[in-house]
């Protein structure tokens, strides 16, 4: 097996569309790099760039009306929740948008058209190195290199060529930029070259953003050419760029001084960044024994070969790279950290009822604590708003998470009749689950996670006060994102996700807080079991009489199978069979990427390799990936969206290896098309790093535990055996005829 899968991608042409531009980012700033030698563009983004849209960001004051709603729903009024609002229309969260583009234009020389960089035979190549985060474009003696520093939080671009002549400007004119954007430019000469600035004030309110670019010129002359600068005869040009969102005016001089204090040698800046980025990226690798010739192909050509293992290798690597690059100040948005259009679909929000958790699904196992820490930081900042949601909507203590957030407000204000997301109570458990997995993986409990779990449990103590005829508590109102029963409205009773979330939240909080464990476990025990419907499937609503609607992209009702361990083939085989039947009956609705990959994650937990392969095939065959290897929400590259790109590594890991605090499952759902491979560096929830190698008829796993524990080993044959692991001692497992 070739042990050197490709850790980057390349193209023989500049990007013509921003969707195909190569990406770099540090979790704060992001770049989309086109790589045109004659007219290069670098679109700059930042996680904080959201514009006001006039929304009323307060949660609806409905607590006083909640008992009456509960009475009506329990009495059989299946449309009662349709009027449980404060009357406002649907309000999207503040939209995410790009800042501006850095333009580097090379004036045509005599006898040249200036339109030749993409012609064949000129040796053009653009590439992105996943291990360093450097996007590089080169042709003949011209080279451009761009990265976003994790060490210095600055965008770094270096252009080199003999006798380099450039016009450099900051240009806000991107698709969808509002006509009322008040833009001001600044340009001054400095000892290094020049300092450019662009300030844009939103049409609404007093918010603005300002970008500052320091130009460092070596071996040439610099002159102002408002709104930019003109450079003649340079050997190299280094650009350092930052953007800030602010109120009032930003001190551009101070921002320029801060940029000048950075080391202005490209190699020094790169070394500081790479020491952080490479360490994170290289922790986990996947080798699927692809042919060297296929590994050498440009990404756009490899995407035309959807059954080639080289494509899965590269998408796995690209997915980890993009996920890491999008995570820092925040975890990834719907578009990660990138967009080239102000009209970003679904506001470029953090969509909490599916997309955020799917995108970050691989983080604990794929050894990316940077992603989980960004996820945790978002939650910590918004907990006060979550408390408001619980108090104002439900009249309870504790916390309730919103269905959408722009990163600023955590209030639940995005809802309407068809999407009553203000009724969704499972969100806090769903969003905290990755943090619990992270604690299990590292073997320590974060006090912030412990405190948040206690608040979720207090919410359920106050909310779960209604009971059925059998004395079991009832989740009412209840909502299964983003579906409805075939014979009822969206807001209803005992959605399966709500039951699983309440049970998991109470039991997990009890584990973290022994002093309250008795009453929280007792309340969890009073929740009703899941219901199996007449089709033999786990019902999406456990309340009698509610009929399933199968053709939907969301699989919220199978939350107990993934990401929870509530439903497994080993501990609850009957429920697992019902969950599998529900998966078989589920349609794809509008062919969204997140729906297909959510399907793959659940199928892997239920040990169905054929179904995993089919779900992956829907994405690989559906033309979901741009040449940048960032993805789209729909087939045929329709609507730029990070769900497929970021979720795919998690799906591949789940089909190869799964863990709980006391169980390891090896090769549970391996598709036949991947008979050999090697996965290294994966972390388990019992505190061991695993190196897994497989080939036809045999497999080997090397476990490197960091703590002493007894686990149960499950293999693809279904056999179980206990394994005793000792901290610091490698343990080798060999399997035959898997």
FIFIFI-220186 format. One record per residue (C-alpha): y, x, z; residue in three letters. Coordinates in steps of 0.05 Angstrom, whole numbers, m for minus. Example, Ala and Ser with C-alpha at 12.3 -4.5 7.8 and 13.67 -1.06 7.14 Angstrom:
<nodes>
m90:246:156:ALA $
m21:273:143:SER $
</nodes>
This chain:
<nodes>
0:0:0:UNK $
69:25:m17:UNK $
106:31:49:UNK $
176:31:21:UNK $
199:m39:3:UNK $
269:m44:m25:UNK $
326:m50:26:UNK $
381:m71:m21:UNK $
394:m104:m87:UNK $
432:m88:m150:UNK $
460:m116:m215:UNK $
478:m85:m282:UNK $
541:m127:m290:UNK $
602:m142:m247:UNK $
603:m210:m214:UNK $
636:m263:m257:UNK $
633:m317:m203:UNK $
650:m309:m130:UNK $
582:m338:m112:UNK $
549:m277:m145:UNK $
594:m227:m109:UNK $
558:m179:m62:UNK $
570:m191:11:UNK $
588:m149:71:UNK $
609:m169:141:UNK $
611:m151:215:UNK $
609:m221:246:UNK $
686:m224:246:UNK $
711:m203:177:UNK $
672:m215:113:UNK $
680:m192:41:UNK $
656:m216:m27:UNK $
658:m158:m75:UNK $
660:m169:m151:UNK $
656:m96:m173:UNK $
696:m97:m238:UNK $
721:m26:m253:UNK $
783:m51:m290:UNK $
801:m110:m246:UNK $
763:m108:m181:UNK $
769:m164:m131:UNK $
749:m165:m58:UNK $
755:m234:m26:UNK $
769:m228:49:UNK $
744:m279:100:UNK $
746:m284:176:UNK $
707:m330:222:UNK $
771:m357:254:UNK $
802:m382:189:UNK $
800:m457:196:UNK $
859:m501:176:UNK $
882:m564:210:UNK $
863:m629:176:UNK $
899:m677:223:UNK $
836:m697:261:UNK $
838:m729:329:UNK $
793:m679:364:UNK $
783:m720:428:UNK $
714:m749:441:UNK $
713:m825:440:UNK $
724:m859:508:UNK $
663:m903:509:UNK $
632:m893:578:UNK $
655:m960:605:UNK $
621:m996:547:UNK $
555:m958:552:UNK $
518:m1006:600:UNK $
532:m1065:554:UNK $
506:m1027:494:UNK $
443:m1008:532:UNK $
433:m1080:551:UNK $
438:m1104:479:UNK $
392:m1050:451:UNK $
339:m1063:504:UNK $
344:m1138:491:UNK $
325:m1126:419:UNK $
392:m1123:383:UNK $
376:m1068:332:UNK $
446:m1064:304:UNK $
484:m1062:371:UNK $
504:m989:365:UNK $
540:m999:299:UNK $
602:m1021:336:UNK $
598:m969:392:UNK $
658:m929:368:UNK $
732:m925:383:UNK $
748:m949:312:UNK $
769:m884:281:UNK $
746:m866:211:UNK $
699:m807:198:UNK $
735:m742:215:UNK $
709:m676:191:UNK $
720:m614:233:UNK $
773:m564:212:UNK $
753:m533:145:UNK $
734:m460:139:UNK $
770:m423:82:UNK $
779:m354:52:UNK $
841:m312:67:UNK $
860:m277:1:UNK $
833:m227:m49:UNK $
849:m153:m53:UNK $
861:m139:m126:UNK $
854:m70:m156:UNK $
876:m71:m228:UNK $
869:m9:m273:UNK $
921:m12:m329:UNK $
891:m2:m398:UNK $
896:68:m426:UNK $
917:78:m498:UNK $
860:60:m544:UNK $
822:21:m491:UNK $
818:m55:m487:UNK $
808:m56:m412:UNK $
751:m105:m421:UNK $
693:m59:m425:UNK $
659:m50:m357:UNK $
604:m99:m372:UNK $
585:m73:m440:UNK $
516:m43:m446:UNK $
508:32:m449:UNK $
565:48:m402:UNK $
521:62:m342:UNK $
551:7:m298:UNK $
515:m12:m234:UNK $
535:m50:m172:UNK $
492:m52:m110:UNK $
489:m69:m36:UNK $
452:m26:14:UNK $
425:m71:68:UNK $
414:m13:116:UNK $
487:8:114:UNK $
524:m54:92:UNK $
558:m15:36:UNK $
572:m51:m29:UNK $
579:0:m85:UNK $
601:m6:m157:UNK $
601:52:m206:UNK $
611:68:m279:UNK $
617:137:m309:UNK $
665:175:m262:UNK $
692:112:m227:UNK $
664:90:m159:UNK $
683:36:m110:UNK $
651:29:m41:UNK $
664:m28:8:UNK $
638:m42:78:UNK $
661:m80:139:UNK $
659:m37:201:UNK $
622:m60:263:UNK $
653:m3:301:UNK $
727:m13:282:UNK $
729:m85:258:UNK $
763:m66:193:UNK $
748:m75:119:UNK $
740:m7:86:UNK $
744:4:11:UNK $
746:71:m24:UNK $
757:80:m98:UNK $
749:147:m131:UNK $
760:171:m203:UNK $
797:230:m234:UNK $
870:213:m248:UNK $
862:145:m216:UNK $
916:95:m234:UNK $
916:28:m197:UNK $
958:m33:m183:UNK $
940:m59:m114:UNK $
960:m128:m88:UNK $
940:m182:m39:UNK $
931:m248:m75:UNK $
924:m315:m40:UNK $
911:m353:m105:UNK $
839:m375:m95:UNK $
807:m441:m116:UNK $
830:m500:m74:UNK $
887:m463:m39:UNK $
935:m518:m16:UNK $
1000:m524:m55:UNK $
1039:m527:11:UNK $
1015:m460:35:UNK $
1077:m420:53:UNK $
1063:m349:31:UNK $
1103:m286:43:UNK $
1089:m215:20:UNK $
1109:m148:47:UNK $
1103:m78:19:UNK $
1130:m13:48:UNK $
1116:60:33:UNK $
1083:102:87:UNK $
1066:176:92:UNK $
995:158:72:UNK $
1014:114:14:UNK $
1034:42:28:UNK $
1026:m17:75:UNK $
1017:m86:45:UNK $
1018:m152:81:UNK $
1008:m225:64:UNK $
1027:m281:111:UNK $
1005:m352:96:UNK $
1028:m411:139:UNK $
988:m475:135:UNK $
1023:m539:112:UNK $
1004:m572:178:UNK $
1026:m546:246:UNK $
1050:m477:266:UNK $
986:m437:252:UNK $
985:m381:201:UNK $
943:m321:182:UNK $
966:m252:162:UNK $
928:m198:125:UNK $
949:m125:129:UNK $
923:m69:82:UNK $
938:4:94:UNK $
932:45:29:UNK $
915:118:38:UNK $
924:157:m27:UNK $
895:226:m40:UNK $
922:271:m95:UNK $
971:222:m128:UNK $
1036:185:m122:UNK $
1052:116:m95:UNK $
1109:70:m113:UNK $
1124:m2:m93:UNK $
1111:m54:m146:UNK $
1125:m119:m107:UNK $
1087:m155:m83:UNK $
1040:m95:m85:UNK $
1038:m20:m98:UNK $
1027:23:m159:UNK $
987:88:m154:UNK $
986:143:m205:UNK $
941:204:m214:UNK $
901:198:m150:UNK $
833:228:m136:UNK $
816:173:m86:UNK $
847:112:m55:UNK $
825:86:14:UNK $
843:15:35:UNK $
837:m10:107:UNK $
846:m85:115:UNK $
848:m134:173:UNK $
866:m207:178:UNK $
889:m247:239:UNK $
900:m321:250:UNK $
959:m334:296:UNK $
1018:m377:316:UNK $
1089:m354:305:UNK $
1098:m287:270:UNK $
1051:m227:272:UNK $
1080:m157:283:UNK $
1059:m125:217:UNK $
1087:m58:237:UNK $
1043:m56:299:UNK $
983:m78:258:UNK $
997:m22:208:UNK $
1004:28:265:UNK $
935:8:291:UNK $
905:18:223:UNK $
938:87:217:UNK $
907:107:284:UNK $
837:98:256:UNK $
804:159:225:UNK $
826:157:153:UNK $
766:196:127:UNK $
718:148:94:UNK $
656:185:118:UNK $
679:183:191:UNK $
691:108:187:UNK $
624:98:154:UNK $
586:140:205:UNK $
613:100:263:UNK $
595:35:230:UNK $
526:55:205:UNK $
504:78:274:UNK $
509:5:297:UNK $
490:m32:234:UNK $
430:10:212:UNK $
399:8:282:UNK $
399:m68:281:UNK $
377:m77:209:UNK $
319:m29:210:UNK $
284:m57:272:UNK $
239:m103:229:UNK $
210:m93:160:UNK $
164:m133:115:UNK $
120:m101:62:UNK $
80:m148:17:UNK $
49:m94:m26:UNK $
93:m109:m86:UNK $
89:m66:m148:UNK $
141:m10:m153:UNK $
164:m34:m222:UNK $
181:m103:m194:UNK $
215:m73:m133:UNK $
261:m35:m181:UNK $
286:m97:m217:UNK $
357:m124:m208:UNK $
359:m184:m162:UNK $
378:m234:m217:UNK $
317:m214:m258:UNK $
271:m215:m197:UNK $
294:m286:m183:UNK $
263:m307:m250:UNK $
195:m286:m222:UNK $
187:m334:m163:UNK $
114:m316:m150:UNK $
125:m242:m146:UNK $
117:m214:m75:UNK $
174:m166:m91:UNK $
220:m226:m90:UNK $
197:m248:m21:UNK $
205:m177:4:UNK $
276:m173:m21:UNK $
295:m242:3:UNK $
267:m226:72:UNK $
308:m162:74:UNK $
370:m196:46:UNK $
363:m254:95:UNK $
362:m207:155:UNK $
421:m168:126:UNK $
463:m229:114:UNK $
445:m261:181:UNK $
465:m197:218:UNK $
528:m190:177:UNK $
550:m261:190:UNK $
540:m257:266:UNK $
589:m229:317:UNK $
648:m271:340:UNK $
606:m332:320:UNK $
537:m342:292:UNK $
534:m361:217:UNK $
569:m422:190:UNK $
540:m466:136:UNK $
564:m412:88:UNK $
550:m354:134:UNK $
615:m316:138:UNK $
635:m324:65:UNK $
668:m370:16:UNK $
713:m360:m44:UNK $
739:m432:m46:UNK $
784:m470:2:UNK $
744:m533:m12:UNK $
683:m510:27:UNK $
627:m561:28:UNK $
620:m599:94:UNK $
681:m560:120:UNK $
639:m496:126:UNK $
623:m521:196:UNK $
572:m501:247:UNK $
525:m560:236:UNK $
486:m565:301:UNK $
436:m620:286:UNK $
394:m575:240:UNK $
428:m520:202:UNK $
452:m472:256:UNK $
385:m468:291:UNK $
347:m462:225:UNK $
391:m404:203:UNK $
383:m367:268:UNK $
309:m384:277:UNK $
285:m314:265:UNK $
333:m278:312:UNK $
289:m268:374:UNK $
226:m250:336:UNK $
262:m210:282:UNK $
296:m166:335:UNK $
367:m188:322:UNK $
396:m199:392:UNK $
465:m191:360:UNK $
454:m260:327:UNK $
430:m293:392:UNK $
489:m263:430:UNK $
537:m292:379:UNK $
503:m359:386:UNK $
508:m355:462:UNK $
582:m336:458:UNK $
597:m398:417:UNK $
562:m442:468:UNK $
596:m409:528:UNK $
665:m420:497:UNK $
651:m493:484:UNK $
618:m514:549:UNK $
682:m545:577:UNK $
685:m590:515:UNK $
611:m607:522:UNK $
627:m630:593:UNK $
682:m675:566:UNK $
632:m706:517:UNK $
584:m723:573:UNK $
638:m752:618:UNK $
679:m790:567:UNK $
623:m818:522:UNK $
566:m827:572:UNK $
600:m827:640:UNK $
555:m772:667:UNK $
558:m702:695:UNK $
531:m645:655:UNK $
539:m629:581:UNK $
528:m661:512:UNK $
534:m618:449:UNK $
569:m643:386:UNK $
535:m650:319:UNK $
589:m608:284:UNK $
640:m557:306:UNK $
691:m513:272:UNK $
683:m459:325:UNK $
745:m481:362:UNK $
732:m551:389:UNK $
665:m569:420:UNK $
684:m642:425:UNK $
641:m694:393:UNK $
689:m728:344:UNK $
651:m725:277:UNK $
615:m791:273:UNK $
613:m857:235:UNK $
567:m917:226:UNK $
516:m880:183:UNK $
520:m816:224:UNK $
531:m836:297:UNK $
528:m764:319:UNK $
565:m781:383:UNK $
500:m815:406:UNK $
458:m752:396:UNK $
438:m725:465:UNK $
386:m674:444:UNK $
436:m623:419:UNK $
446:m582:482:UNK $
371:m569:490:UNK $
364:m554:415:UNK $
421:m504:418:UNK $
399:m471:483:UNK $
327:m462:460:UNK $
341:m397:422:UNK $
374:m369:485:UNK $
312:m386:525:UNK $
268:m352:472:UNK $
314:m291:477:UNK $
306:m289:552:UNK $
230:m292:546:UNK $
231:m237:493:UNK $
272:m189:534:UNK $
240:m207:601:UNK $
304:m227:638:UNK $
343:m290:651:UNK $
415:m293:631:UNK $
456:m327:686:UNK $
499:m362:634:UNK $
438:m393:602:UNK $
411:m413:671:UNK $
477:m447:688:UNK $
479:m484:622:UNK $
408:m509:630:UNK $
425:m536:699:UNK $
483:m575:668:UNK $
436:m605:615:UNK $
388:m627:670:UNK $
446:m660:709:UNK $
464:m699:647:UNK $
394:m726:642:UNK $
393:m743:716:UNK $
454:m788:705:UNK $
436:m814:636:UNK $
362:m831:644:UNK $
371:m892:689:UNK $
342:m947:647:UNK $
267:m961:649:UNK $
216:m1001:608:UNK $
166:m1051:633:UNK $
119:m994:653:UNK $
171:m960:695:UNK $
181:m903:646:UNK $
253:m880:634:UNK $
283:m899:567:UNK $
330:m857:523:UNK $
381:m909:503:UNK $
421:m903:460:UNK $
381:m854:419:UNK $
391:m822:351:UNK $
345:m781:305:UNK $
389:m737:260:UNK $
404:m760:208:UNK $
354:m817:197:UNK $
346:m890:216:UNK $
285:m935:226:UNK $
266:m976:165:UNK $
279:m1040:205:UNK $
337:m1021:250:UNK $
404:m986:252:UNK $
416:m912:266:UNK $
431:m918:340:UNK $
368:m942:374:UNK $
317:m926:429:UNK $
269:m867:445:UNK $
276:m823:384:UNK $
220:m771:386:UNK $
270:m713:385:UNK $
307:m742:444:UNK $
243:m750:484:UNK $
221:m678:469:UNK $
289:m650:484:UNK $
297:m686:550:UNK $
228:m665:573:UNK $
238:m593:551:UNK $
307:m588:581:UNK $
285:m615:649:UNK $
223:m571:653:UNK $
260:m509:629:UNK $
317:m520:678:UNK $
264:m529:733:UNK $
234:m461:715:UNK $
302:m428:720:UNK $
322:m465:784:UNK $
263:m472:832:UNK $
310:m503:884:UNK $
316:m565:839:UNK $
248:m562:806:UNK $
217:m620:844:UNK $
264:m674:823:UNK $
274:m649:751:UNK $
199:m644:739:UNK $
190:m713:769:UNK $
242:m741:721:UNK $
208:m707:662:UNK $
142:m738:682:UNK $
173:m807:677:UNK $
191:m799:604:UNK $
145:m838:557:UNK $
95:m803:512:UNK $
102:m797:437:UNK $
76:m856:396:UNK $
27:m851:339:UNK $
42:m903:285:UNK $
m5:m944:242:UNK $
m7:m888:190:UNK $
m35:m840:242:UNK $
31:m802:243:UNK $
74:m782:301:UNK $
127:m836:300:UNK $
200:m817:294:UNK $
217:m870:346:UNK $
169:m882:404:UNK $
198:m951:419:UNK $
148:m1006:398:UNK $
166:m1042:334:UNK $
210:m989:302:UNK $
184:m970:233:UNK $
188:m900:203:UNK $
230:m880:144:UNK $
192:m824:111:UNK $
236:m800:53:UNK $
286:m757:90:UNK $
307:m684:90:UNK $
309:m678:167:UNK $
247:m670:209:UNK $
279:m680:276:UNK $
219:m719:303:UNK $
175:m658:298:UNK $
219:m618:346:UNK $
159:m616:393:UNK $
119:m576:342:UNK $
176:m530:322:UNK $
213:m498:355:UNK $
183:m525:419:UNK $
112:m512:442:UNK $
102:m583:465:UNK $
55:m600:407:UNK $
5:m547:386:UNK $
m64:m546:353:UNK $
m91:m510:415:UNK $
m64:m550:473:UNK $
m52:m620:443:UNK $
m97:m625:382:UNK $
m90:m701:375:UNK $
m14:m697:376:UNK $
m17:m638:329:UNK $
m59:m678:280:UNK $
m8:m735:284:UNK $
49:m687:273:UNK $
12:m659:213:UNK $
4:m729:185:UNK $
78:m741:195:UNK $
92:m677:156:UNK $
46:m700:100:UNK $
83:m766:94:UNK $
153:m735:96:UNK $
192:m736:31:UNK $
243:m686:9:UNK $
299:m737:m2:UNK $
354:m697:m37:UNK $
317:m629:m43:UNK $
361:m594:7:UNK $
341:m522:22:UNK $
342:m533:97:UNK $
294:m591:90:UNK $
243:m550:52:UNK $
246:m491:100:UNK $
245:m535:162:UNK $
181:m563:132:UNK $
154:m492:124:UNK $
169:m474:196:UNK $
133:m535:223:UNK $
74:m527:175:UNK $
66:m455:199:UNK $
62:m479:272:UNK $
9:m530:250:UNK $
m32:m476:215:UNK $
m24:m504:144:UNK $
m15:m444:98:UNK $
m19:m486:35:UNK $
38:m530:58:UNK $
79:m469:77:UNK $
68:m440:8:UNK $
87:m506:m25:UNK $
152:m511:16:UNK $
170:m440:m1:UNK $
154:m453:m73:UNK $
202:m512:m75:UNK $
258:m463:m57:UNK $
235:m405:m100:UNK $
223:m449:m161:UNK $
286:m490:m151:UNK $
337:m436:m169:UNK $
368:m437:m100:UNK $
391:m364:m99:UNK $
452:m332:m130:UNK $
451:m261:m157:UNK $
483:m241:m90:UNK $
418:m266:m57:UNK $
460:m315:m18:UNK $
434:m385:m28:UNK $
454:m456:m47:UNK $
443:m522:m11:UNK $
413:m556:m72:UNK $
371:m534:m132:UNK $
404:m501:m192:UNK $
451:m462:m147:UNK $
491:m524:m129:UNK $
537:m517:m67:UNK $
542:m447:m36:UNK $
504:m449:30:UNK $
468:m399:75:UNK $
410:m444:99:UNK $
357:m417:52:UNK $
380:m344:55:UNK $
381:m342:131:UNK $
322:m387:147:UNK $
271:m356:99:UNK $
257:m294:143:UNK $
240:m340:201:UNK $
192:m380:159:UNK $
157:m317:135:UNK $
150:m290:206:UNK $
122:m356:232:UNK $
68:m357:179:UNK $
47:m286:199:UNK $
56:m285:274:UNK $
74:m333:329:UNK $
81:m324:404:UNK $
95:m360:469:UNK $
102:m328:538:UNK $
26:m327:544:UNK $
m1:m332:473:UNK $
m4:m291:409:UNK $
m25:m324:343:UNK $
m40:m277:285:UNK $
m38:m299:212:UNK $
m37:m373:228:UNK $
m14:m397:159:UNK $
m20:m340:109:UNK $
m14:m364:37:UNK $
m70:m339:m9:UNK $
m18:m309:m56:UNK $
m2:m256:m3:UNK $
m69:m222:10:UNK $
m41:m157:37:UNK $
20:m134:74:UNK $
52:m102:135:UNK $
102:m131:184:UNK $
133:m82:234:UNK $
179:m88:294:UNK $
171:m162:309:UNK $
183:m181:382:UNK $
142:m231:421:UNK $
161:m278:477:UNK $
113:m242:524:UNK $
151:m177:516:UNK $
114:m136:464:UNK $
132:m106:397:UNK $
80:m118:344:UNK $
60:m81:281:UNK $
14:m125:238:UNK $
m24:m100:177:UNK $
m71:m143:136:UNK $
m114:m136:74:UNK $
m171:m178:45:UNK $
m223:m187:99:UNK $
m189:m149:155:UNK $
m126:m144:196:UNK $
m99:m98:250:UNK $
m45:m110:301:UNK $
m15:m57:346:UNK $
18:m87:408:UNK $
70:m45:446:UNK $
82:m84:511:UNK $
142:m74:555:UNK $
112:m113:613:UNK $
43:m124:641:UNK $
15:m193:624:UNK $
m48:m230:606:UNK $
m43:m269:541:UNK $
m88:m312:499:UNK $
m101:m285:429:UNK $
m111:m336:373:UNK $
m132:m314:303:UNK $
m134:m350:237:UNK $
m207:m369:250:UNK $
m184:m409:310:UNK $
m221:m366:360:UNK $
m188:m352:427:UNK $
m197:m293:474:UNK $
m158:m265:533:UNK $
m122:m199:526:UNK $
m95:m158:583:UNK $
m33:m118:565:UNK $
m4:m61:607:UNK $
69:m42:602:UNK $
78:22:562:UNK $
6:24:536:UNK $
m6:7:462:UNK $
m62:m43:450:UNK $
m97:m45:382:UNK $
m129:m108:357:UNK $
m176:m108:297:UNK $
m200:m171:262:UNK $
m251:m183:209:UNK $
m257:m237:156:UNK $
m192:m271:173:UNK $
</nodes>
